[in-house]
Structures are given as structure tokens and as C-alpha cells.
Amino acid sequence: MFLLLLLLAADDPAQMMRVAWASQYEWKEDKVGSVTIDFRYSRVSGDKGQFTREGGGQIVVVGDEIVRRHYPDATDDAARREIDGHIDWALGRFVRKPFEEAFKDAKFTGPEASAYEQKKISTATGVWFVKDDRIVAAEYDIGTPEKPNLIRADFKTADLGGGYAIVGESVSFTRKSDATKITRERTLATRTEGDRPAPAAYAYEEKSANDKERFTIDFTSIRFDLKDPVTLDPAARDVLKEAWGRRLVLPENIIIQGQFARQIDKDLERARWKNDVTGSFQVYGMSNIQIVLDEPDDEIHRTCEAHIRWMFDLIRDRPFEDEFKGCGFEMEPQGTETIVRVYGYAKALAFRIAGGQITGHYNRVLSETEWWTYKTKTAGEGRFQIERMKREIEGKKIEIEFDYQRVRGHVIPKKFGVLATPSGFRGTAVGIAEYTLKRAKVSFPGE
């Protein structure tokens, strides 16, 4: 009877998959509580390698979760998502969800005999191939529910720590939309750091007849179990938190309605932007901002609405703990000023603080990382408001001004500038759009 139970367990697809999944190495096997990783990356694409992008970053892992992703050289969401995908694959060799969470509610079928003595195990969302208690291949659907397109990924495995790791992936398929053959390869080299396995270098290559891409990551520093891996320096966090709490803000549930007019500078005129745009705006709570143009135009509508949202986001009462969740902080005193560097915050890399006020922030615009310097003014009740922001971008001096008005006792924007970065034309790559808010009325729900 006991032998029969063993035979049944050996043919149980869920149990086979559980054993193969659990046999992979994880940092927690070596009682690692946190890992702080600094890295450099490079992306080269185009049929002749004519497009390049590179940068650096930091990842912090606590337990089973990546709690900070710091990509200071990535300027848009698409670039950050691309880095995310490569980082997730590489770190998936060391940290992952437990089997019960990764395959929650999954119904396994099989195993079926497959080539090379592999056992095929299927679920509703994917197909896995297991051999000698290791996951050696998988099938993914890259199509749509109407037109599925299953492709196979073959894995290379290697011993790692007390288990094994998937250190390579090979995919080859024909894209159905245009019959283009595509190959993809991933490889991960590992090293020992402090007697523990760690990533050393990662490479991804994708090729087709007309295009190719290569993305590499060099993991330059691996630090285990720092004293405070997330916050880094609590004193620096507290300095920024105090200054953050002194910003001019509006109540979250405020309702503001009025009209607006937009003017643009000569650089935006050369980029063929439309001048003298008018319309109405509505703030139904600080998270719900909409506009209506007097002369409807979809592209202008998207731009103006984004700009007005940007202004109100500056004075939105965003709690520090929510805004800087998972961030790290380091402090650099400089005379009467203090610079607080922030890791993991997409909007800025550092803040300058003087007299308890935020007087500047450091961020990347286009290809340049530089300081925005503020001129501030007291807004009453211990708070400050920004009157002016200035910096240089590609040799051009940029200055954005802000003016305010008081309506029903609340200080709201009256006039403000916004930096615009149009593309697709020759000339200066930045310009200033200026908005004037008129006939503003303030109310609150229930009034």
C-alpha cells in the first residue's frame, strides 16, 4: 500500500510541479533578510546597433518582495517597464513567490510523456516541462484569446546553493502577424558574495531578419542585510518629511471650477503648437481633474489636461509615507542648506532644503540631470509656496513662474508655467506653456 501511494504521488502533476518549484534556490534558504543591489545597464538596438541607452540603478529586496526600484536614468514609463522585465527575470533566480501563491487555484493536468524524457504538466495559464525534479522548459501564449500563439521556451539550469536555478532561456518562433522569425536568448552569470549566491551579469538578445536588440546588466554591488536597507538614513528622511509637510496644499475634497487660457512661447510655436487655447476646468477633488476646450481637439485636450493636473499635483496634500513608500534617503549638509538624496522616487533624485523649506529638486529632463532652483514665499500657517522654478536645459535658461489667488480663504493657482518637451521637429526640444485660471469658484461636497 505504501509503495502504491509513492507511485501515485510520483504521477501527481501538482506534486511534481511543487517539488520542481521548491528545488530552485532562494536567498531565504541562506537566511537572507534583505539584499541591496547596485547595477549598470546598457541597451543597444537597431539593425546596425544605432540606438543606445545606458544608465544605472538600485534594487532593494526584503523577504520575498522587491521594495525599491531606483532607475534614475530612465525618463519614461516604457523605459522603466523594460528594465523591470529584465530585473524581474534575473532576480527570479533568487527570490520568488511560494508555490501556493504562484499557483493559487491552479488545476494541474498530466503528466504527459514528452521528448527528451521530459514530463509535460499543464494549467489553464501555462504549460511546464519537468525532468529530474527541475523545470526545463515552458510554453507561453503570446497571442490573443481569439488567436492564441503558443511558443516554447527552453531553459538552461545549473546548480546553485542548495538547489538549482534557471540561468538561461531560449525562444524561437514565427510572428503570425507578419511571418517574421524571431529568436530570443537570456543568460545569467552568478557569483558568490559573502558565501551566498548572487547575480553577476545578465544578457538578453532578440533578433529578426530586420532588427536586433541587446540588453545587458552588470550587477556591480551586492550587499546583504544592511542595518536599514529601505530607509538608509532615518535622519535624512525626517528632514525631508518635515519640509514636505510645510508645502502649500489644498484639501483633498475641494471642488474648483473655472475657465483657463493657454499661451505658448516661440519654441512651442516653432513646434507648431496652437496659441491662445481656451476652455473650462473642473477639479472634483484633487484626484479628479478634467477640462473642456472651447474648440475641441483631442491632442490639445490631452496636453492641456495633463498640464493642469501637473499644477494641482504640486499642491496636492500627498502624505509623505504614501508619496515616498519604499524610498531610501541620504543627507549631505552644504552650509546653510541640506541636500537629501532620494532612492526609488520617480519624480526627483534629490531635494534641496533651507530654512525648513524645499528650495529645489534634482531630476532628469531629456538627456540632462540638473537642479531646479525655487524661489519661495510664505503662504501662512507655517507653509510655503513656490513663486519661481528655474534651471538650464540643453543650454537654454528655463524659468517657470507661479501666481496665486485666494478664493473663499483657499490659495489656489492663478497663473503658472509648465515645461513642455515636444518631439518631431528641429530646434530647441523644450518650451514653456503658460496657463491663466479665471473666474474660479471654490466649493465642497454637500454645499
N, C-alpha and C positions, 0 to 999 in steps of 0.2 A: 504493500500500500504506500509506504514511504517513497519507494522508487517511482511509483506511478505519479505521485504528487510532484516529484522533481521533474519528471518528463513533461508534465502539464505546464509547470512554471517555465520550463525552457522554451515551450512553444507559445507562451503568453506574450503577445506583442507589446502590451503595456509594460510588462516586467522587463522584457528585452530592451525596450527603449529607456526605461528608468535606469537600468544598470549602465547602459552606454552613456547616458547623460551624466550620471553621477560619477562615472570613472574619469571624467575630464578634470584637470587640475583647477583649483581655485585658490586665491590668496588666503581665504579664510581657513584653509587647511593648515596654513602656517601661522594661524592666529594673528593675521594682519588686520588691524583695526582701520587704518587709513593709508592711502597712498597719494603722494603729491608728485605729479609728473610734468616736467617742462619738456617742450618739444619744438622742433622746427619742421616746416613742411614746404614742399615745392610742387607746383602743378605746371606741367608743360602739355600743350595741346596744339592741334592743327596738323595737317598732313606733313608739314615741314618743321613742326615744333616752334611756330612763330608766335604763339601766345603763351606767356608765362605769368605765373603768380607765385609769390612765396611769402612766408611770414612765420610767426612763432605763436606759442600759446601755452596754456597751463590747464591741466585737468586735475581735479581732486576727487578721489573715490573714498567714500566712507561706507563700510559694510558692503552691501550689495548694490550700492547706488552711486552713480556719478552725480555729485552735488554741485560741482562747478565746472563750467566750460568757458574758458577765457581765450578768445580769439581776437586780439587787438588789431590785427591787420586785415581782418575780414570786414568789408564795408557794407555788405548787404545780406539779406536773409538767405539768398540762394547759395552764397559762398559759405555761410555758416552751416547750412544744411549739408553741403557736400563734405565739409570737414567732419561734421557729426557722423556721417555714414562710415567714413574710413576709421575714425577713432573708435566707434562702437564695434566694428569688426575686430580691430586689433585687441581692444581690451576685453572683448568677449571670450578670449582665451584665459582670462584671469578672474573675471567677475561676471556672474550671470544670475538669472532668476532660478530659484529652486524648481525642480521638476514639476512639483504640484502646481506651482504658479504659472510656469511657462506653458504647461499643457492642461490648464484648468478646463474641465468639462470636455476634453478631447476624447473621442471614441476611436480606439485603435483597431485596425483590421490587419490580418496577416498572421504570422509572417509568410511571405511567398518566396520561393526559391528564385534567385536571380543570378546573373553572371558573376564569375569570379568568387563563387561561394558566398555571395552576399545575401542577406535576408531583407526583403522589402517589407516595410511597415508603413501603413497609410493612415492618415487622418483626414478630416474634412478640409483642412487648410494646407496640407503638405504631405510629401512622401519622403521617407527616410530609408537609408540603406545601412545595415549594421553588419559588421564582421568582427569576430573575436572581441566582442564587447566594446567596439568602437564605432562611432558614426563615421562612415567613409564616403558617403555621397548623399545628395538630396535632390528633389525635384521641386521647382518653383513655377508658379503660374504668373507670367508677366503679361498676360493678355487681359481680356475683359470677361465678365460673366457671359456675355453673348458670344465672344470669340476667344476662348481660352487658348493659351500658348504655353505648354509645359516645356521647361528647359531643365537639363540635368547639370548639377554642379558636382564635380569630383573633388574630394578632399585629400590633402596630404596630411598625415598625422605623425606625431613624434612624441616620444616620452618626455614628460615634463613634471618635475616634482614627484609626487607620489601617484601620478596618473598620466594622462596623455593630453595633447592639445591638437586642435586643427590648425596647422601652420601654413596651409596652402589651399587654394581653391582655383579650379579650372572650369571655365564655362565656354561652350561653343554652340552657337545656334544661328539660324537664319531668321532675320526680322521679317515677319509676314507682310508688313505694310509696303515694303519696297524690295523684298527679296535680297537684302544685304546680309552677308555673312559677317558675324561679329564674334570675336574671341575676347575673353576676359581672364585675367590671371591676378591672383593675390598671393603674396608671400609675407611671412612674418619671421624675422630672426629674433631669437631670445638670448638673454644673458643672465648671469647670476649677480644679484645685487644684495649684499648683506645676507648671503646664504639663502636667498629666496629667488625664485624665477621672476624675470621681468622682461618686458618688451625692449628690444634694441633698435630694430628698424623694420619698416613696413613699406611695401611697394604694391601698387595697383597699376595694371596696364590694360587698356582696351584698344582694340584695333579693328579696323574695317578696311575695305579697299580704298576709301577716300579720306579716312580720318584716323587719328590715333591720339591717345591721351595717356599720360603717365603721372601718377600722384605718389609722392614718397613722403614718409615721415621718419625723422630721426629723433628718437627719444633720448634727449640729452641728459636728463637728470631724473632719477627715481629716488624719492625719499619716503621711507616708511614711518608711520606713527609719529608724526610731528606733534608737539605739545598741544597746539590748537590749529589743526590743519585747515579749518574753514575760515575762522576769523583772522588768524595770523597774529594781529596785534589789537587786542580789545581797546587799548587806549586810543589808537587811531580811529577805530570805529566810533568811539564815544565822541571824539572831537567833531567828526563829520555829522553824526546823528544830532548833536546839539545845534549845529549850524543849519542842517536840513530842516529842523523844526522851527526855524525862525524865518523861513521864506514867506512871502505874501501868498496866501492861498484863499480859495473860495470854498464855501460849504459844498459838500458833495451833491446835495439835492437841490441846488439852486436852479432856477429857471430864468433864462435871459433870452429875450427876443429883440431883434432889431434889424437894421439894414447895414450893408457893407459896400465899400467901393475899393477896387484894387487898381493901383498904378504900378508900372514896372520901369526899371532903369533901361539905359541904352543897350546894355549887354543882352537883356532879355528881348528887347525889340529886334536886335540882330538875329536872335534865335527864333524870330517870327512868333513871339508870344503876343497875345492881344492885350492892348492897353484899355484903360477905362472900363473895366468889368464891374458890373453892379449886381446886387441881389439882396436877399434877406438871409439871416442866420437864426438858428434856434438852438439853445442849449437846454435840453430837458434832463438836467442832471449832468455832471461833468463827464460822464462816460457816454453820453448820447448827444452828439453834436451833428447837426445837419444844415445844409444850405439849399437855397433855391435861386437859380440865376434868372435875371430879367430876360436874357436871351439864351435859351438853353443850348448847351454844348457839352457833350459827355466828357471830353478830355479836360476842358476848363473846369467843369464841375468837380472832377476828381482832384485836380490840383488845388483849387481854392478850398475845398472842404478839408483836405489834408493840412493845408497851411493854417487854417483857423483852428483845427484840432490841435496842431502843434503848439499854438499860442496858449490855448486853455490847458494843455497838458503841463506847461511850465508852471502854472499856478493852481494845479490840482493838488488837493490835500492827500498825497500818496504817503501812507505810513512807511516809515523808514524800514521796518522789518520786512514789509512786503516788497518794497522797491529794490532792496539790496539783499534779498534772500539768497543764501549760498555764497555771498561775496567775501573776499578777503581784503584786508586793509593794512597798509604800511604808512608810517608817518615820517616826513622829512622836514624838520623845522628849518626855516630860512629867514633869519632876522625876525621881523615883526610878523611874518607870515608863516603859515604852515601848509605844506603840501601833503595831502592824503591820497596815496595811490590806491586804486580800487581794482581788484581782480575779479572778473566774472560779470562785469556790468557793461552791457552793450552800448550804452549812451555816452559813456565817458571813461577814460583811463585814469583820471586823477582830478582832484578838486583843489583849488587854492582857497585858503580860509584866512581872514584877517578880521580882528575885532569881533569874532563870533559870527561873521557873515561869510557866505560863499562869494568869493570875488572873481572866480574864473573856473573854467573846466578845460581839460585837455582831451582832445579827441581827433579822430581821423576824418578828413573830408577829401574825397577823391584820393590822390596819392600822397597827401601830406598830413602829418600828425603835428598839431600845434596847439598853443593855448588860445582860448577865447578869454579875453580880459573884460571884466564887468566894471561899469560904474553903477554904484548902488545908492539908494536913498531910503531913509527911514519911512516905513509905512504905518507907523503907530503900533501900539500894543507889543513892542519889542520885536517887530518883524521888519524885514527889508524888502524892497522891490528893485528889480533891475531896470535901470534907465538906459543903459547902452551896453552893447557887446561888440568887441572888435578883435580882428586878427588879420593875418595875411594868408592868402591862398593863391598859389601859382604866381607870386609876385604882385598880386593885386591887393590893395588895402581894402578890407571889408569892414563896414560899420553898420550895425543894426540898432535902431533906436526904438524905444518904447515910451508911450504916453498913456496915462490912465485917467479915468473919470470916476466920480463917486455917485452911485445911484442907490437910493434907499439905504445909505450907510455902508454899502459894499464897494470896494475899489475894484473896478473891472477894466479891461483894456479899452482904450480909445483909439490908439494908433500904434501899429507895430510893423516892423520889417521881418522878412523871412528870407533866408538864404535859399536860392534855387540853383539846382545843378542840371540844366537842360543838356541833352545829348543830341548828336546827329547833325551838328553844324560846325563850321570853322570859326575859331575865335575863342574868346575867354569862356571857360567852362562853368563859370558861376555868375550869378546876377542876384539882384535884390528886388523882391516884390513887396510893396508897402500896402497895408490894409488899414482902412479907416472904418471904425464901427460907429454908426449913427443911430439916434432915436432908440437907444437901448432901454428896455423895461425889465425890471427885476421882480420876480415873484417866487413863491414857494408852493409846493403841493398843498392843496386844500384851500388856497386863497381864491 
